């Protein structure tokens, strides 16, 4: 399964958040507001009247949105089946709601006729449109509606259906997490669009960013490589199949060399001269691990689909981007007919950090087509990529040794060649270390490069308040960097950078650093969502700065911004190669509806920590107990407890539900324990491995 199939009613016309179109034909119903002087407005974007997003299902069959113009609010709530649609339009203010019936852009250009009796003709299709109450006015395909109107449309001759209720399980959060789950989900589902030229449903990072008619930079669609990988990662907990489809849409763009392009779009084509940061294997592996509670239940199809492409992309970097000191450097290859290829500007764009001060003074080596700067972030991410590929290879029974060997050797080279006293630094071809500092200098921690002592020294130095600490934390350029400003990659807080940096700090168990950072980033995330319904492309580094205007260069709804919510959810539930980690974040919090292949996972942290699947508790623990390495399949549950001793309850696998006792091993002690209502209750010491097994 992939992103949704292109059929039925949905909100996937890229231009309009207030439009519903029917696929594959393209008939569209879009809503506008009309002022007293007859002026119509339907160009609702984040900078022009889009107020708040409601729930939106992955398949588009339920959606709710609020907009405003002419001092009037308009709330639209829609639900439907494959061919029927019911929309409730509610207004408050002087302007009138207007329904416009036409054909969406990019289809066959067929005329649309709306008869006074509500019969709609679109090519060979005939539909019945009903409004309750009846329209106040009708001018052809434009209907002026009463302030509160229910609009129904169905194929002519089909029976009438009533409005459907909002669908069931979805990602929800509460307590300390606020409604970050809603923010994460809606930044994905509301950015899902249909590309008529491809005949395909896509989820770009942002529909505003890709659509020229919404002040975007492309025609009607574009995909960017690292943007899409991060979007797929966040989507994994909304719907694993949906995430797999998002990953596939960029994996499909690999060229014959194995390179994934920086960007591919409808009007500007491909960037075959350059790629983007190699985060594919890490995000795909993370999404795979989060799709189930054991190797038997996770989505093998995701690994099998992604591994060959990711393996080839990893090899491309080693063939195409070796620069100073035999380390990797960003670059751009010469392309026939492309005068801007093999230039410094294009090499900067390959980094994903378009205007970072780290690359202000770089030059491009004409022999290698790489920067004259060995980059800490790129080299570390390639090691991370190798480690993830090694895990994936082992799971797929593919050879993994070369990835392990590369990660070990490349990590040692980073440690030897890019270490400058108390931190890792980019290094010029002439041997000098760059003075510039950004969160990319924390990426070696994600790669497992430094010793624990060196990792702590890096975190202490870089996360000082005058550098990358303070509030908000992890600006894209350190505050004490001479190139720091409040603009774009020169200072704004970007979720992808923050995610990779925090993941690195977490790898070394530096919770005193990572915990406050995650909390501060969550406050930043929820602040914009609560105030503006925004999940931002980047977040202001100066509290109170308004980053909404177009000139500020911060899109209002971008999927990868949800990584800040993802980081916070990981404090409660985090899938790792050795099993799930469950922990109490030290404050009341809850997450419900994490979508797994087995069902929907929830974690509630209050006086105790309770992990449940489809409402049935899997673990019930004292608040101070940390669980790592949790795996569960049909015959066994494994976990490690630490942080404190206590009585825990562990749900046995389904195959043991009817048994009166099961085998239990706690550390070296083995025996059998009684089962009551499918649960084993165990008193465990601190730092113990626990296995519940059906013999």
C-alpha positions in Angstrom: 0.0 0.0 0.0 1.2 3.5 -0.7 -0.1 7.0 -0.3 -3.9 7.1 -1.0 -5.2 6.0 -4.3 -6.3 8.8 -6.6 -10.1 8.3 -6.4 -13.1 9.7 -4.6 -13.7 13.0 -2.9 -10.7 14.6 -1.2 -8.9 17.9 -0.4 -6.0 17.2 -2.7 -6.3 20.1 -5.1 -3.0 21.8 -4.2 -4.3 25.3 -4.7 -7.3 25.2 -2.2 -7.7 24.2 1.4 -11.4 25.0 1.0 -11.9 22.8 -2.1 -13.0 19.2 -2.6 -12.4 17.5 -5.9 -13.4 14.1 -7.1 -10.9 11.8 -8.7 -10.2 10.7 -11.3 -12.5 13.1 -13.1 -11.6 16.4 -11.5 -15.0 17.8 -10.6 -14.4 20.4 -7.8 -16.5 22.1 -5.2 -14.7 25.0 -3.6 -15.9 27.5 -1.0 -15.4 31.2 -0.9 -16.6 34.3 1.0 -18.4 37.2 -0.7 -18.4 40.6 0.8 -21.3 43.0 0.7 -19.9 44.7 -2.4 -19.8 41.4 -4.3 -16.0 40.8 -3.9 -15.1 37.2 -3.7 -12.2 35.7 -1.9 -11.0 32.0 -2.0 -7.2 32.4 -1.9 -6.9 31.1 1.7 -3.3 30.4 2.6 -1.2 30.7 5.7 -0.6 34.3 5.0 -4.1 35.1 3.8 -6.9 34.0 6.0 -6.3 30.3 6.8 -7.2 30.2 10.5 -7.1 26.7 11.8 -6.9 23.1 10.6 -9.2 20.4 11.9 -8.8 16.7 11.7 -8.0 15.3 8.3 -7.9 11.5 7.6 -5.2 10.1 5.5 -7.6 9.1 2.7 -9.2 12.5 2.7 -12.7 11.3 3.5 -13.0 13.5 6.5 -11.6 17.0 6.8 -12.4 20.2 8.8 -10.9 23.7 8.3 -11.5 27.2 9.4 -10.8 30.3 7.3 -11.6 34.0 7.5 -12.0 37.1 5.2 -14.0 40.3 5.3 -14.3 40.0 9.1 -16.1 36.7 8.6 -15.2 33.3 9.8 -16.0 30.2 7.7 -15.8 26.7 9.1 -16.1 23.7 6.7 -16.5 20.1 7.9 -16.8 17.4 5.2 -17.2 13.7 5.2 -17.9 11.3 2.4 -17.5 8.0 0.6 -15.9 7.2 -2.7 -18.6 9.1 -4.6 -20.8 11.0 -2.1 -19.8 14.1 -0.1 -21.4 16.1 2.6 -20.0 19.5 3.6 -21.3 21.6 6.5 -20.5 25.3 5.9 -20.9 27.6 8.9 -20.2 31.4 8.8 -20.1 34.1 11.4 -19.9 37.7 10.1 -21.1 40.0 7.4 -19.9 38.0 4.3 -21.8 35.2 2.7 -20.5 31.7 1.9 -20.3 30.9 -1.7 -20.0 27.6 -3.5 -18.2 27.5 -6.8 -18.5 24.3 -8.9 -15.9 23.8 -11.6 -13.1 21.5 -12.8 -9.8 21.4 -11.0 -6.7 22.5 -12.8 -4.8 20.0 -14.8 -7.6 17.7 -15.9 -9.4 17.5 -19.3 -10.8 21.0 -19.4 -14.4 19.8 -19.6 -17.2 22.3 -19.0 -19.3 22.1 -15.9 -23.0 23.0 -15.8 -25.1 23.4 -12.7 -28.8 23.5 -13.5 -31.3 25.2 -11.2 -32.6 21.9 -9.9 -29.1 20.9 -8.8 -28.2 18.6 -11.6 -24.4 19.0 -12.3 -23.0 17.9 -15.6 -19.3 17.4 -16.0 -18.4 15.7 -19.3 -20.1 12.4 -19.3 -20.7 12.5 -15.5 -24.0 13.6 -14.0 -24.2 14.5 -10.3 -26.9 15.7 -8.0 -26.1 18.7 -5.8 -28.4 19.5 -2.8 -28.2 22.5 -0.4 -30.1 22.8 2.8 -31.4 25.4 3.0 -31.7 26.3 -0.7 -29.1 28.7 -2.1 -29.9 32.4 -1.6 -28.8 33.1 -5.2 -27.4 31.1 -8.1 -25.5 32.4 -11.1 -24.6 29.4 -13.2 -22.0 27.4 -11.3 -21.8 30.0 -8.4 -24.2 29.5 -5.6 -24.6 32.0 -2.7 -25.4 30.0 0.4 -27.2 30.7 3.7 -24.9 31.3 6.7 -25.3 27.7 7.9 -25.7 25.3 5.0 -25.3 21.6 4.4 -24.1 20.7 0.9 -24.6 17.2 -0.4 -23.3 15.8 -3.8 -23.7 12.3 -5.2 -23.9 10.6 -8.5 -27.3 11.2 -10.2 -29.6 8.3 -9.3 -27.5 7.2 -6.3 -29.3 7.1 -2.9 -28.8 10.0 -0.5 -26.4 9.4 2.4 -26.2 11.3 5.7 -23.1 13.0 7.0 -20.6 10.6 8.5 -19.0 10.8 11.9 -15.4 11.6 12.3 -13.4 8.4 11.9 -11.9 6.5 14.8 -8.4 6.0 16.1 -5.9 8.7 15.4 -2.7 10.1 16.9 -3.6 12.1 20.1 -1.5 13.5 22.8 -2.2 15.2 26.1 -0.7 16.6 29.3 2.9 17.8 28.8 2.7 16.9 25.1 -0.3 19.2 24.6 -2.0 18.6 21.2 1.3 18.0 19.4 -0.1 14.8 17.9 -2.8 16.7 16.1 -0.2 19.2 14.9 2.1 16.4 13.5 -0.8 14.6 11.8 -2.4 17.6 10.2 0.9 18.9 8.8 1.0 15.7 6.8 -2.6 15.0 5.8 -3.3 18.6 4.9 -0.2 18.7 2.7 -1.3 15.6 0.7 -2.0 16.6 -2.9 -2.8 15.1 -6.3 -0.5 15.7 -9.2 -2.6 15.4 -12.4 0.5 15.2 -14.7 1.7 12.1 -12.8 -1.7 10.7 -12.0 -0.4 10.2 -8.5 -1.1 11.3 -4.9 1.9 13.0 -3.3 2.8 14.4 0.1 5.3 17.2 -0.4 6.6 18.9 2.7 4.3 21.8 2.1 1.7 22.7 -0.5 2.3 26.4 0.0 6.0 25.9 -0.7 5.4 24.0 -3.9 2.5 25.8 -5.5 3.1 29.1 -7.4 -0.6 30.1 -6.9 0.0 30.0 -3.1 3.2 32.1 -3.3 5.3 29.0 -3.7 8.4 28.3 -5.7 7.2 25.7 -8.2 4.3 25.0 -10.5 2.0 22.7 -8.6 4.2 20.0 -7.0 7.8 19.4 -6.0 9.6 16.8 -3.8 12.9 17.3 -1.9 14.9 14.4 -0.8 15.7 15.0 2.9 12.4 16.8 3.4 10.5 13.7 2.2 12.5 11.3 4.3 11.7 13.3 7.4 8.1 13.6 6.4 7.9 9.8 6.0 9.4 9.3 9.5 6.8 11.5 11.1 4.0 9.8 9.1 5.0 6.4 10.4 3.0 6.9 13.6 0.0 8.3 11.7 -0.2 5.3 9.3 2.7 3.0 8.5 1.4 2.3 5.0 1.0 6.0 4.4 4.6 6.5 5.5 5.8 3.8 3.2 4.2 5.5 0.3 5.8 8.8 1.2 9.2 7.2 1.3 8.5 5.5 -2.1 7.7 8.8 -3.8 11.3 10.0 -3.3 13.0 6.6 -3.6 11.5 6.3 -7.1 13.6 9.4 -8.1 17.0 7.7 -7.9 19.0 8.1 -11.1 21.2 5.4 -12.8 24.2 6.4 -10.7 22.2 5.8 -7.5 21.9 9.5 -6.7 18.7 10.9 -5.1 18.2 14.5 -6.4 18.0 17.5 -4.3 14.6 18.2 -5.9 12.3 17.1 -8.6 9.3 19.1 -9.7 6.7 19.6 -12.4 8.0 22.9 -13.8 11.7 22.9 -12.9 12.6 19.3 -13.4 15.4 17.4 -11.6 18.6 18.6 -9.9 20.8 15.9 -11.4 23.9 17.9 -10.4 23.4 17.5 -6.6 21.7 15.5 -3.9 20.7 16.3 -0.3 21.9 15.1 3.2 22.0 11.3 3.5 19.3 10.7 6.1 17.4 8.1 4.2 18.6 4.9 5.8 18.2 6.3 9.3 14.7 7.6 8.8 13.5 4.5 7.0 15.0 2.2 9.7 13.4 4.3 12.4 10.0 4.2 10.7 10.4 0.4 10.3 11.2 -0.1 13.9 8.2 2.0 14.9 5.8 0.0 12.8 5.6 -2.9 15.2 6.6 -4.4 18.5 8.8 -7.2 17.0 10.6 -8.2 13.8 7.7 -10.5 13.1 5.2 -7.8 13.0 7.1 -4.8 11.5 6.7 -3.7 7.8 9.3 -5.8 6.0 7.9 -4.4 2.8 9.3 -1.0 3.7 12.8 -2.4 4.1 12.7 -4.5 1.0 11.4 -1.5 -1.0 14.0 1.0 0.3 17.2 -1.0 0.8 18.4 -1.4 -2.8 18.0 2.3 -3.5 19.5 3.4 -0.2 22.5 1.0 -0.7 23.1 2.6 -4.1 22.8 6.1 -2.7 25.3 5.4 0.0 27.8 4.1 -2.7 27.2 7.3 -4.8 28.4 9.5 -2.0 31.6 7.6 -1.7 32.2 7.7 -5.5 31.1 11.3 -6.1 31.9 13.4 -3.0 35.4 12.6 -1.7 37.0 16.0 -1.0 39.7 17.4 1.2 41.7 15.0 3.5 39.9 12.1 1.8 36.8 13.0 3.7 33.4 13.8 2.2 32.4 17.3 1.1 29.3 18.8 -0.4 29.4 19.4 -4.2 27.7 19.8 -7.5 28.5 18.0 -10.7 28.7 19.7 -14.1 25.6 19.0 -16.2 25.4 19.7 -20.0 23.1 22.6 -20.6 23.0 23.7 -17.0 25.3 26.7 -16.6 24.6 26.9 -12.8 25.8 23.4 -12.1 29.2 22.8 -10.6 29.0 26.1 -8.7 29.4 27.0 -5.1 25.7 28.0 -4.8 24.6 24.6 -6.0 27.0 22.9 -3.6 25.6 24.9 -0.7 22.1 23.7 -1.7 23.3 20.1 -1.6 24.0 20.6 2.1 20.3 21.5 2.6 21.6 24.5 4.6 21.4 27.0 1.7 22.8 30.1 3.3 24.6 28.7 6.4 27.6 30.8 7.4 29.6 27.6 7.4 29.8 27.9 3.6 30.2 31.6 3.2 33.8 31.4 2.0 34.0 28.1 0.3 35.3 27.4 -3.2 34.6 24.5 -5.5 37.5 22.2 -6.4 37.3 21.9 -10.3 38.8 18.4 -10.1 36.5 16.8 -7.6 33.5 19.2 -7.9 33.4 19.4 -4.1 33.8 22.2 -1.6 37.3 22.9 -0.3 35.9 22.1 3.1 35.6 18.7 4.8 32.2 18.8 6.5 31.6 17.2 9.9 27.8 16.9 9.4 28.1 15.1 6.0 30.8 12.7 7.2 28.9 11.8 10.4 25.6 11.3 8.5 27.3 8.9 6.1 28.5 6.9 9.1 24.9 7.0 10.5 23.7 5.8 7.1 26.2 2.9 7.1 25.1 1.8 10.6 21.5 1.9 9.6 22.2 0.0 6.4 24.0 -2.7 8.4 21.0 -3.2 10.6 18.7 -3.3 7.5 21.0 -5.7 5.7 21.0 -8.1 8.7 17.2 -8.0 8.9 17.0 -8.8 5.2 19.7 -11.5 5.2 22.0 -9.3 3.1 25.7 -8.9 3.6 26.3 -6.3 6.4 30.0 -6.5 7.0 31.1 -3.7 4.6 28.8 -1.2 6.3 30.1 -2.1 9.7 33.7 -1.8 8.5 33.0 1.5 6.8 31.3 3.0 9.9 34.2 2.0 12.1 36.9 3.3 9.7 35.1 6.5 8.8 34.2 7.2 12.4 37.9 6.9 13.4 38.9 9.3 10.6 36.3 11.9 11.8 37.7 11.5 15.3 41.2 11.9 14.2 40.9 14.6 11.5 38.0 16.8 12.5 38.6 17.1 16.3 39.8 20.5 17.4 40.3 20.5 21.2 36.8 20.4 22.7 34.6 19.9 19.6 34.5 18.6 16.1 35.0 21.3 13.4 34.8 21.5 9.6 38.3 21.5 8.1 39.6 23.5 5.1 41.6 21.8 2.4 44.7 23.8 3.7 44.4 22.1 7.1 42.9 24.9 9.2 39.7 24.3 11.2 36.7 26.4 10.4 35.6 28.8 13.2 31.9 28.4 12.3 29.6 26.4 14.6 26.2 24.8 14.1 24.2 21.8 15.3 25.9 19.7 12.6 28.9 19.6 14.9 26.8 17.4 17.2 26.2 14.8 14.5 29.3 12.7 15.3 27.4 11.8 18.5 24.6 10.3 16.4 27.3 8.4 14.5 28.7 7.0 17.8 32.1 8.5 16.9 33.5 9.9 20.2 34.3 8.2 23.5 31.8 8.9 26.2 34.2 11.4 27.7 34.6 13.2 24.4 30.9 13.2 23.7 30.2 14.9 27.0 32.9 17.5 26.3 31.2 18.2 22.9 27.8 18.5 24.5 29.1 20.7 27.3 30.9 23.0 24.9 28.3 23.3 22.1 25.2 23.4 24.3 26.4 26.3 26.4 23.8 29.1 26.5 26.1 31.4 24.5 26.5 28.8 21.7 23.7 26.3 20.9 21.9 26.3 24.3 19.7 29.0 25.7 16.1 29.5 24.5 15.2 28.5 22.0 17.9 25.8 21.8 19.7 24.6 18.8 19.7 27.6 16.5 20.9 26.7 13.0 24.0 28.8 13.7 25.6 29.2 17.1 24.9 32.4 18.9 28.6 33.1 19.3 29.3 32.6 15.6 30.1 35.8 13.8 27.7 34.8 11.0 24.7 34.4 13.4 21.5 36.3 12.6 17.8 35.8 13.0 17.4 34.7 9.3 16.9 31.4 7.7 19.8 28.9 8.2 21.9 31.7 9.8 20.0 31.4 13.1 16.4 30.1 12.9 15.6 26.8 14.6 15.0 24.0 12.1 13.4 20.7 13.2 15.6 18.4 11.0 18.8 19.8 12.6 17.3 19.7 16.0 16.2 16.1 15.6 19.6 14.8 14.4 21.4 16.7 17.2 19.1 15.5 19.9 19.2 11.9 18.7 23.0 12.1 19.0 22.9 13.5 22.5 20.4 10.8 23.5 22.7 8.1 22.0 25.2 8.8 24.8 22.6 9.0 27.5 23.2 12.7 28.2 19.7 13.2 29.5 20.7 16.3 31.5 21.3 18.0 28.1 18.7 16.4 25.9 15.7 16.6 28.3 15.6 20.4 28.7 16.2 20.8 25.0 13.3 18.6 24.1 11.1 20.4 26.6 12.1 23.8 25.2 11.6 22.7 21.6 8.1 21.3 22.5 7.2 24.7 24.0 8.3 26.4 20.7 6.3 23.9 18.6 3.1 24.1 20.7 3.3 27.9 20.9 3.1 28.3 17.2 0.5 25.6 16.8 -1.8 27.1 19.5 -1.4 30.7 18.4 -1.5 30.2 14.6 -2.2 26.5 13.7 1.3 26.5 12.3 3.8 23.7 12.0 6.7 25.8 10.8 9.4 25.3 8.2 11.7 27.0 10.7 11.0 28.7 14.1 12.1 32.1 15.3 15.3 32.2 17.3 14.2 35.5 18.9 11.1 35.1 21.0 8.2 37.1 19.6 9.6 37.4 16.1 6.8 37.2 13.5 7.9 34.7 10.8 4.6 34.6 8.9 5.3 37.2 6.2 6.6 35.8 2.9 9.8 37.7 3.2 10.6 36.0 6.5 11.0 32.7 4.6 9.2 30.4 7.0 6.4 28.3 5.6 3.3 27.9 7.8 2.7 24.2 7.5 5.6 22.0 6.7 5.6 18.3 7.5 9.2 18.1 8.9 8.3 20.7 11.6 6.5 17.8 13.2 9.8 16.3 14.2 9.8 18.6 17.3 6.6 16.8 18.4 8.1 13.5 17.5 11.2 14.2 19.7 8.9 14.8 22.6 6.8 11.7 22.1 10.1 9.7 22.1 10.5 10.7 25.7 7.6 8.3 26.4 8.0 5.8 23.5 11.0 5.3 21.3 11.6 2.4 18.9 15.3 1.5 18.7 17.2 -1.4 17.0 17.4 -3.3 20.3 13.7 -2.8 21.1 11.3 -0.1 22.3 12.2 2.3 25.1 9.3 3.3 27.4 9.8 6.0 30.1 8.0 8.4 32.3 9.0 11.9 31.3 8.7 13.2 34.9 5.4 15.0 34.3 1.8 13.9 33.3 1.7 13.1 29.6 -0.1 10.8 27.2 0.1 9.6 23.7 -2.6 7.5 22.1 -3.1 6.0 18.6 0.5 5.4 17.6 -0.2 3.3 14.5 1.5 -0.1 14.5 0.8 -3.1 12.4 -0.6 -4.8 15.5 -3.0 -2.0 16.4 -2.8 1.4 18.1 -0.2 1.9 20.9 -0.7 4.2 23.8 1.5 5.4 26.7 0.1 7.2 29.7 2.4 8.7 32.3 0.8 9.7 35.6 1.4 8.1 39.0 2.4 5.0 37.0 3.6 4.3 33.4 1.1 2.3 31.4 1.7 1.1 27.9 -1.4 -0.3 26.1 -2.3 -1.8 22.7 -5.8 -1.1 21.5 -6.8 -0.3 25.1 -5.3 -3.5 26.6 -2.3 -2.7 28.9 0.9 -4.3 27.9 3.0 -2.9 30.7 2.1 -1.3 34.0 5.1 0.1 35.8 6.2 2.4 38.7 6.9 5.9 37.4 10.6 5.7 38.1 11.1 2.4 36.1 12.7 2.7 32.6 12.0 0.0 30.1 14.4 -0.7 27.2 14.7 -3.5 24.7 11.0 -4.2 24.8 9.8 -6.7 22.1 6.7 -8.7 21.9 5.5 -11.4 19.5 3.2 -14.4 19.6 5.4 -16.4 22.0 7.6 -14.1 24.0 7.9 -10.7 25.7 11.4 -9.4 26.4 12.3 -6.2 28.2 15.0 -4.7 30.5 14.0 -2.6 33.5 16.2 -0.1 35.2 15.9 3.1 37.2 14.3 1.5 40.2 12.8 -1.7 41.6 9.1 -2.3 41.8 6.1 -4.4 41.0 5.3 -4.5 37.3 2.5 -6.1 35.2 3.4 -7.6 31.9 0.7 -8.7 29.4 1.5 -12.2 28.0 1.4 -12.8 24.2 -2.1 -13.7 22.8 -1.2 -17.3 22.4 -0.9 -17.6 26.2 -4.2 -16.0 27.1 -5.8 -19.2 28.0 -2.8 -20.5 30.1 -2.7 -20.5 33.8 1.1 -20.0 34.0 4.0 -19.1 31.8 7.8 -19.3 32.0 9.4 -16.2 33.4 13.1 -15.4 33.6 14.4 -12.4 35.7 18.1 -12.0 35.2 19.5 -15.5 35.9 16.5 -16.6 37.9 14.0 -18.8 35.9 10.7 -20.3 36.8 7.0 -20.2 36.1 4.5 -17.6 37.2 0.7 -17.6 37.3 -1.3 -15.7 34.6 -4.4 -13.8 35.7 -6.5 -12.3 32.9 -3.6 -12.5 30.5 -1.2 -10.7 32.8 1.9 -11.7 34.8 2.7 -9.7 37.9 6.4 -9.6 38.8 8.5 -8.0 41.5 11.7 -7.0 39.8 15.0 -5.6 41.1 16.7 -2.7 39.5 18.6 -3.3 36.3 17.2 -6.7 35.4 16.4 -8.4 32.1 12.9 -9.9 32.1 11.6 -12.5 29.7 8.1 -13.9 29.6 7.9 -16.9 27.4 5.4 -19.6 26.3 7.0 -23.0 26.5 
